[in-house]
């Protein structure tokens, strides 16, 4: 009997199912293996998204004519021009990052929301609805924010397209210039949008970049090897950075560029008309920021350095030594040395700094554009402008103290009475009835006297409240600026009243002070150790205590166990599929 061969017929449905199963297993194996490979790659180069928010730390930011400081406790201080309220940050809290723009200031809170103050003409401060923000940057009339997913948003002036950041992706850092915005991507490339009239947005070819900074009309990038690249306007040499090495941080100002080296020193290039590049002597610096006219540096001990615009150098007092008394004038400063000679710096157009020949001086006072010196014998000398008779002091005798105002001079006699000469249009010389006075000080248009009981009297112009001293007590020394009045308390602290448009009255944090002097737009304080404090246009930061940097939170990585499991699943699936494809089709015999 002939044998029969049984052949199992596979239905179309079963055939289709088998094909689907093979394809599914193949896809599973490929996907698992790819995930494992991706995990291995990410183990050496972790994913940066979502980006972490900054932690509490100290930092600084230089704007056009103002400076902002972030304390390690999340509070913020500011100094300089406040014409649009850009320095009104005293009530900010829980802030982890700040940036000073042209006329506004932006702060990033720890919860990812944003606050802003200052000019809002173009809506640059309308950031109240922002959330999930990890970085902010303030430009000229606009604000940019970076989300944790690497996308960006912007509000404000957009004439040049500087706010067109909706297409930014995979960005880990942003920087707003005057009219252009720059973003650093996670792979070290750079993107830019906005004004490109000077080539400041031509960054497409940059690679291996770890930090970017947008200046006025130029852009700077820091490479991973510590070298620097720059593009854009170079009329002052602000892009001449090719020779820099060992750089760890960069900041592009209006027309200058500043960089921090790994040893804590600082280099700068570009426009230096206001001495904003005079940072060669700085050391122990941990952060830098370049504004338009000035540069600020944060030291590791939380103190702040400043270089740049302060009018005519009236705050260039860092090199003075062996000083026993100081006085600030309109645009000049005068100091008395322990050998009874005098030294002066600043504007000298009227000869107000010509004090080198003075001798046997026991007190000095700097007026608007003139200087007064008191000799040990009770006579007085003067130099500088005399158009109102403010220097006519030759006949004075038995004088124990002098004070030079804007255009008038006051002298204190040994019997506690007061004499005055010069301009009297605001009643600033009406001191004839004063008695029991132990110290006198003259502002530009007002005069202040300190009584022996620690109270204070004042006369003259009171436009800014410079004469509002009736409630002062326990005062041991006084000084008057153009429209400000300072008082030194017995405990070494300082009070001030009057014009504060340039933060010249922001002296509440001063301690251990032994002498004070107020100028036109700045104030000085001499500490017991012989060092000098200054407040006013861009120099109040000398008194800030910003503490130190906080830790940076690490980026979370994929657990190793998950990576190993993915690899095992992928390899097992691939091995099974390979064997299955090699096996022949089964036959059934009868």
Residue pairs with C-beta under 8 A, 6 or more apart in sequence:
3 590
4 590
5 587
5 589
5 590
6 587
6 588
6 589
6 590
7 587
7 588
8 586
8 587
8 588
10 18
22 577
22 580
22 581
25 573
25 576
25 577
25 580
26 577
28 569
28 570
28 573
29 570
29 571
29 573
29 574
29 577
30 570
30 574
31 570
32 566
32 567
32 569
32 570
32 571
32 573
33 567
33 570
33 571
33 574
34 570
35 566
35 570
36 563
36 566
36 567
36 570
39 558
39 562
39 563
39 566
39 567
40 563
42 557
42 558
43 557
43 558
43 560
43 563
46 555
46 556
46 557
47 555
47 557
48 150
48 172
48 186
48 555
49 148
49 149
49 150
49 170
49 186
50 148
50 149
51 134
51 135
51 146
51 147
51 148
51 149
51 150
51 172
52 134
52 148
52 552
52 553
52 555
53 96
53 108
53 110
53 112
53 133
53 134
53 148
53 553
54 96
54 97
54 108
54 134
54 135
55 96
55 550
55 551
55 552
55 553
56 72
56 73
56 74
56 96
56 110
56 550
57 70
57 72
57 96
57 548
57 549
57 550
58 69
58 70
58 71
58 72
58 287
58 298
58 302
58 546
58 547
58 548
58 549
59 69
59 70
59 97
59 98
59 287
59 298
59 546
60 67
60 68
60 69
60 70
60 287
60 288
60 289
60 296
60 297
60 298
60 304
60 541
60 546
61 67
61 68
61 69
61 70
61 98
61 99
61 100
61 105
61 289
61 296
62 68
62 100
62 251
62 253
62 289
62 290
62 291
62 294
62 295
62 296
63 80
63 86
63 100
63 101
63 102
63 103
63 105
63 138
63 291
63 292
64 81
64 100
64 101
64 102
64 103
64 140
64 254
64 291
64 292
64 293
65 80
65 81
65 291
65 292
65 293
65 309
65 537
65 538
66 78
66 79
66 80
66 81
66 82
66 86
66 87
66 100
66 105
66 538
67 78
67 79
67 80
67 100
67 289
67 291
67 294
67 296
67 306
67 538
67 540
67 541
68 76
68 77
68 78
68 87
68 89
68 98
68 99
68 100
68 105
69 76
69 77
69 78
69 98
69 304
69 541
69 544
69 546
70 76
70 95
70 96
70 97
70 98
70 107
70 546
71 77
71 545
71 546
71 547
72 302
72 546
72 547
72 548
72 549
72 550
73 547
74 93
74 94
74 95
74 96
74 110
75 92
75 93
75 95
76 89
76 90
76 92
76 95
76 98
76 107
77 89
77 90
77 544
78 86
78 87
78 88
78 89
78 100
78 105
78 503
79 87
79 503
79 506
79 535
79 538
79 539
79 540
79 541
80 87
80 502
80 503
80 537
80 538
80 540
81 87
81 501
81 502
81 537
82 88
82 501
82 502
82 503
83 103
83 501
84 103
84 104
84 118
84 119
85 117
85 118
85 119
86 100
86 101
86 103
86 104
86 105
86 117
86 118
86 119
87 105
87 117
87 503
88 117
89 98
89 105
89 107
89 117
92 107
92 115
94 109
94 110
94 111
95 107
95 108
95 109
95 110
95 115
96 108
96 109
96 110
97 107
97 108
97 135
97 136
98 105
98 106
98 107
98 108
99 105
99 106
99 136
99 137
99 138
99 176
100 138
100 289
100 291
101 118
101 124
101 138
101 139
101 140
101 141
101 142
101 143
101 176
102 119
102 138
102 139
102 140
102 141
102 178
102 292
103 118
103 119
103 141
104 116
104 117
104 118
104 119
104 120
104 124
104 125
104 138
104 143
105 116
105 117
105 118
105 138
106 114
106 115
106 116
106 125
106 127
106 136
106 137
106 138
106 143
107 114
107 115
107 116
107 136
108 114
108 133
108 134
108 135
108 136
109 115
112 131
112 132
112 133
112 134
112 148
113 128
113 130
113 131
113 133
114 127
114 128
114 130
114 133
114 136
114 143
114 145
115 127
115 128
116 124
116 125
116 126
116 127
116 138
116 143
117 125
118 124
118 125
119 125
119 141
120 126
121 141
122 141
122 142
122 156
122 157
122 158
123 155
123 156
124 138
124 141
124 142
124 143
124 155
124 156
124 157
125 143
126 155
126 156
127 136
127 143
127 145
127 155
130 145
130 153
132 147
132 148
132 149
133 145
133 146
133 147
133 148
134 146
134 147
134 148
135 145
135 146
135 173
135 174
136 143
136 144
136 145
136 146
137 143
137 144
137 145
137 174
137 175
137 176
137 181
137 214
138 144
138 176
139 156
139 157
139 162
139 176
139 177
139 178
139 179
139 181
139 214
140 157
140 177
140 178
140 179
141 156
141 157
142 154
142 155
142 156
142 157
142 158
142 162
142 163
142 176
143 154
143 155
143 156
143 176
144 152
144 153
144 154
144 163
144 165
144 174
144 176
144 181
145 152
145 153
145 154
145 174
146 152
146 171
146 172
146 173
146 174
146 183
147 153
150 168
150 169
150 170
150 171
150 172
150 185
150 186
151 166
151 168
151 169
151 171
152 165
152 166
152 168
152 171
152 174
152 181
152 183
153 165
153 166
154 162
154 163
154 164
154 165
154 181
155 163
156 163
157 163
157 179
158 164
159 179
160 179
160 180
160 194
160 195
161 193
161 194
161 195
162 176
162 177
162 179
162 180
162 181
162 193
162 194
162 195
163 181
164 193
164 194
165 174
165 181
165 183
165 193
168 174
168 183
168 191
169 185
170 185
170 186
170 187
171 183
171 184
171 185
171 186
171 191
172 184
172 185
172 186
173 183
173 184
173 211
173 212
174 181
174 182
174 183
174 184
175 181
175 182
175 183
175 212
175 213
175 214
175 252
176 214
177 194
177 200
177 214
177 215
177 216
177 217
177 218
177 219
177 252
178 195
178 215
178 216
178 217
178 254
179 194
179 195
179 217
180 192
180 193
180 194
180 195
180 196
180 200
180 201
180 214
180 217
180 219
181 192
181 193
181 194
181 214
182 190
182 191
182 192
182 201
182 203
182 212
182 213
182 214
182 219
183 190
183 191
183 192
183 212
184 190
184 209
184 210
184 211
184 212
184 221
185 191
188 207
188 208
188 209
188 210
188 224
189 206
189 207
189 209
190 203
190 204
190 206
190 209
190 212
190 219
190 221
191 203
192 200
192 201
192 202
192 203
192 214
192 219
193 201
194 201
195 201
195 217
196 202
197 217
198 217
198 218
198 232
198 233
199 231
199 232
199 233
200 214
200 215
200 217
200 218
200 219
200 231
200 232
200 233
201 219
202 231
202 232
203 212
203 219
203 221
203 231
206 221
206 229
208 223
208 224
208 225
209 221
209 222
209 223
209 224
209 229
210 222
210 223
210 224
211 221
211 222
211 249
211 250
212 219
212 220
212 221
212 222
212 250
213 219
213 220
213 221
213 250
213 251
213 252
213 257
214 252
215 232
215 238
215 252
215 253
215 254
215 255
215 256
215 257
215 290
216 233
216 252
216 253
216 254
216 255
216 292
217 232
217 233
217 255
218 230
218 231
218 232
218 233
218 234
218 238
218 239
218 252
218 257
219 230
219 231
219 232
219 252
220 228
220 229
220 230
220 239
220 241
220 250
220 251
220 252
220 257
221 228
221 229
221 230
221 250
222 228
222 247
222 248
222 249
222 250
222 259
223 229
226 245
226 246
226 247
226 248
226 262
227 242
227 244
227 245
227 247
228 241
228 242
228 244
228 247
228 250
228 259
229 241
229 242
230 238
230 239
230 240
230 241
230 252
230 257
231 239
232 239
233 239
233 255
234 240
235 255
236 255
236 256
236 270
236 271
236 272
237 269
237 270
238 252
238 253
238 255
238 256
238 257
238 269
238 270
238 271
239 257
240 269
240 270
241 257
241 259
241 269
244 259
244 267
246 261
246 262
246 263
247 259
247 260
247 261
247 262
247 267
248 260
248 261
248 262
249 259
249 260
249 287
249 288
250 257
250 258
250 259
250 260
251 257
251 258
251 259
251 288
251 289
251 290
251 295
252 258
252 290
253 270
253 271
253 276
253 290
253 291
253 292
253 295
254 271
254 290
254 291
254 292
254 293
255 270
255 271
255 292
256 268
256 269
256 270
256 271
256 272
256 276
256 277
256 290
256 295
257 268
257 269
257 270
257 290
258 266
258 267
258 268
258 277
258 279
258 288
258 289
258 290
258 295
259 266
259 267
259 268
259 288
260 266
260 285
260 286
260 287
260 288
260 297
261 267
264 283
264 284
264 285
264 286
264 300
265 282
265 283
265 285
266 279
266 280
266 282
266 285
266 288
266 297
267 279
267 280
268 276
268 277
268 278
268 279
268 290
268 295
269 277
270 277
271 277
272 278
274 293
274 294
274 308
274 309
275 307
275 308
275 309
275 313
276 290
276 291
276 293
276 294
276 295
276 307
276 308
276 309
277 295
277 307
278 307
278 308
279 295
279 297
279 305
279 307
282 297
282 305
284 299
284 300
284 301
285 297
285 298
285 299
285 300
285 305
286 298
286 299
286 300
286 549
287 297
287 298
287 549
288 295
288 296
288 297
288 298
289 295
289 296
289 297
291 308
291 538
293 308
293 309
293 538
294 306
294 307
294 308
294 309
294 310
294 538
295 306
295 307
295 308
296 304
296 305
296 306
296 307
296 541
297 304
297 305
297 306
298 304
298 305
298 546
299 305
300 548
301 548
302 544
302 545
302 546
302 547
302 548
303 542
303 544
303 545
303 546
304 541
304 542
304 544
304 546
306 538
306 539
306 541
306 542
308 538
309 537
309 538
310 316
310 522
310 536
310 537
310 538
310 539
311 331
311 346
311 347
311 521
311 522
311 537
312 331
312 332
312 346
312 347
313 345
313 346
314 328
314 329
314 331
314 332
314 333
314 345
314 346
314 347
314 519
314 522
315 333
315 522
315 524
315 534
315 536
315 539
316 345
316 346
317 326
317 333
317 335
317 345
317 524
317 532
317 534
318 532
320 335
320 343
320 532
321 530
322 337
322 338
322 339
322 530
323 335
323 336
323 337
323 338
323 526
323 530
323 532
324 336
324 337
324 338
325 335
325 336
325 363
325 364
325 515
325 526
326 333
326 334
326 335
326 336
326 515
326 517
326 524
326 526
326 532
327 333
327 334
327 335
327 364
327 365
327 366
327 371
327 404
327 517
328 334
328 366
328 481
328 517
328 518
328 519
328 520
328 522
328 523
328 524
329 346
329 352
329 366
329 367
329 368
329 369
329 370
329 371
329 404
329 519
329 520
330 347
330 366
330 367
330 368
330 369
330 406
330 482
330 519
330 520
331 346
331 347
331 369
331 519
331 520
332 344
332 345
332 346
332 347
332 348
332 352
332 353
332 366
332 371
333 344
333 345
333 346
333 366
333 519
333 524
334 342
334 343
334 344
334 353
334 355
334 364
334 365
334 366
334 371
335 342
335 343
335 344
335 364
336 342
336 361
336 362
336 363
336 364
337 343
340 359
340 360
340 361
340 362
340 376
341 356
341 358
341 359
341 361
342 355
342 356
342 358
342 361
342 364
342 373
343 355
343 356
344 352
344 353
344 354
344 355
344 366
344 371
345 353
346 353
347 353
347 369
348 354
349 369
350 369
350 370
350 384
350 385
351 383
351 384
352 366
352 367
352 369
352 370
352 371
352 383
352 384
352 385
353 371
354 383
354 384
355 364
355 371
355 373
355 383
358 373
358 381
360 375
360 376
360 377
361 373
361 374
361 375
361 376
361 381
362 374
362 375
362 376
363 373
363 374
363 401
363 402
364 371
364 372
364 373
364 374
365 371
365 372
365 373
365 374
365 402
365 403
365 404
365 409
365 442
366 372
366 404
366 517
366 519
367 384
367 385
367 390
367 404
367 405
367 406
367 407
367 409
367 442
368 385
368 404
368 405
368 406
368 407
368 444
368 520
369 384
369 385
370 382
370 383
370 384
370 385
370 386
370 390
370 391
370 404
371 382
371 383
371 384
371 404
372 380
372 381
372 382
372 391
372 393
372 402
372 403
372 404
372 409
373 380
373 381
373 382
373 402
374 380
374 399
374 400
374 401
374 402
375 381
378 397
378 398
378 399
378 400
378 414
379 396
379 397
379 399
380 393
380 394
380 396
380 399
380 402
380 411
381 393
382 390
382 391
382 393
382 404
382 409
383 391
384 391
385 391
386 392
387 407
388 407
388 408
388 422
388 423
389 421
389 422
389 423
390 404
390 405
390 407
390 408
390 409
390 421
390 422
390 423
391 409
392 421
392 422
393 402
393 409
393 411
393 421
396 411
396 419
398 413
398 414
398 415
399 411
399 412
399 413
399 414
399 419
400 412
400 413
400 414
401 411
401 412
401 439
401 440
402 409
402 410
402 411
402 412
402 440
403 409
403 410
403 411
403 440
403 441
403 442
403 447
403 480
404 442
405 422
405 428
405 442
405 443
405 444
405 445
405 446
405 447
405 480
406 423
406 442
406 443
406 444
406 445
406 482
407 422
407 423
407 444
408 420
408 421
408 422
408 423
408 424
408 428
408 429
408 442
408 447
409 420
409 421
409 422
409 442
410 418
410 419
410 420
410 429
410 431
410 440
410 441
410 442
410 447
411 418
411 419
411 420
411 440
412 418
412 437
412 438
412 439
412 440
413 419
416 435
416 436
416 437
416 438
416 452
417 432
417 434
417 435
417 437
418 431
418 432
418 434
418 437
418 440
418 449
419 431
420 428
420 429
420 430
420 431
420 447
421 429
422 429
423 429
423 445
424 430
425 445
426 445
426 446
426 460
426 461
427 459
427 460
427 461
428 442
428 443
428 445
428 446
428 447
428 459
428 460
428 461
429 447
430 459
430 460
431 440
431 447
431 449
431 459
434 449
434 457
436 451
436 452
436 453
437 449
437 450
437 451
437 452
437 457
438 450
438 451
438 452
439 449
439 450
439 477
439 478
440 447
440 448
440 449
440 450
440 478
441 447
441 448
441 449
441 450
441 478
441 479
441 480
441 485
442 448
442 480
443 460
443 461
443 466
443 480
443 481
443 482
443 483
443 484
443 485
443 498
443 518
444 461
444 481
444 482
444 483
444 520
445 460
445 461
445 483
446 458
446 459
446 460
446 461
446 462
446 466
446 467
446 480
446 483
446 485
447 458
447 459
447 460
447 480
448 456
448 457
448 458
448 467
448 469
448 478
448 480
448 485
449 456
449 457
449 458
449 478
450 456
450 475
450 476
450 477
450 478
451 457
454 473
454 474
454 475
454 476
454 490
455 472
455 473
455 475
456 469
456 470
456 472
456 475
456 478
456 485
456 487
457 469
458 466
458 467
458 468
458 469
458 485
459 467
460 467
461 467
461 483
462 468
463 483
463 499
464 483
464 484
464 498
464 499
464 500
465 497
465 498
466 480
466 483
466 484
466 485
466 497
466 498
466 499
467 485
468 497
468 498
469 485
469 487
469 497
472 487
472 495
474 489
474 490
474 491
475 487
475 488
475 489
475 490
475 495
476 488
476 489
476 490
477 487
477 488
477 515
477 516
478 485
478 486
478 487
478 488
478 516
479 485
479 486
479 488
479 516
479 517
479 518
479 523
480 486
480 518
481 498
481 499
481 504
481 518
481 519
481 520
481 521
481 522
481 523
482 499
482 518
482 519
482 520
482 521
483 498
483 499
484 496
484 497
484 498
484 499
484 500
484 504
484 505
484 518
484 523
485 496
485 497
485 498
485 518
486 494
486 495
486 496
486 505
486 507
486 516
486 517
486 518
486 523
487 494
487 495
487 496
487 516
488 494
488 513
488 514
488 515
488 516
489 495
492 511
492 512
492 513
492 514
492 528
493 508
493 510
493 511
493 513
494 507
494 508
494 510
494 513
494 516
494 525
495 507
495 508
496 504
496 505
496 506
496 507
496 518
496 523
497 505
498 505
499 505
500 506
502 521
502 522
502 536
502 537
503 535
503 536
503 537
503 540
504 518
504 519
504 521
504 522
504 523
504 535
504 536
505 523
505 535
506 535
506 540
507 516
507 523
507 525
507 535
507 543
509 543
509 544
509 545
510 525
510 533
510 543
512 527
512 528
512 529
513 525
513 526
513 527
513 528
513 533
514 526
514 527
514 528
515 525
515 526
516 523
516 524
516 525
516 526
517 523
517 524
517 525
518 524
519 536
521 536
521 537
522 534
522 535
522 536
522 537
522 539
523 534
523 535
523 536
524 532
524 533
524 534
525 532
525 533
525 534
525 535
526 532
526 533
527 533
533 542
533 543
534 540
534 542
535 542
535 543
